Amino acid sequence: MPRDIAPELSISVTGAHVVDHAAVPTLAFVLGIEANGAAIRALMLRADIRIALARRAHDVQTRERLLELFGTPAQWRAAPQSLAWTVATVLVPAFAGVAVATVPVPCTYDFEVTAAKYFHAVGDGVVPLEFLFTGTIFYEGDGGQLRTALVPWDREASFALPVGTWKQLMQRYFPDTAWLRVRRESFDRLWAFKAHRALPTWDDALDALLREREEAGAWMPS
């Protein structure tokens, strides 16, 4: 292949694991990259990662937990085919022909974030992901000149992320806990309720409120 012709890339996602000792909860996705025998000086990749909702079956219990996102079972027909999760970037150093790269993806347990709600609601199995790649290829042209080319927009890959990997990540950073963000006014009211009832923990305060709602005949999850 003449060196002034941009190398053809193929990219696959071959694995995922929890990153040890990261400052924030982080998953690492492993990429397999092939450049059709070309010598690459560097590769800057951007991955738009989406949850492929249409590729996974959701049982009744899971749909109930996803009520806030997608509505009642009757409304699921109008649910989106995919759900945006995050964008990640990685700089791949020089390689010839093939390379393995790791893409770190910081994760959040903030339940204001749609993807976090989805991962929490799914009980087991896998979450099908779609990776849409863009970026810049740096390669050596004829005469040793450095040339660049864009990664084609059609470079895609799929990966089935085990739900257990996500739960392992969150359990490591937030053992047996979940995070909720509330308005300051709501927090002050909950604080006053906790103090008035002399309840020792926030869990006790929330349990007391939920128990009162249940005793009053209000809806409670099964």
Buried (B, 14 or more C-beta within 10 A) or exposed (E): EEBEEBBBBEBBBEBBEBBEEBEEBBBBBBBBBBBEEBEBBBBBBBBBBBBBBEBBEBEEEBBBBBEEBBBEEEEEEEBEEBBEBBEBEBEBEEBEEEBEBBBBBEBBBEBEBBBBBBBBBBEEBBBBBBBBBBBEBBBBBEEEEEBEBEBEEEBBBEBBBEBEBBBEBBEEBEEEEEEEEEEEEEEEEBEEBBEEEEBEEEEEBBEBBEEEEEEEEEEEEE
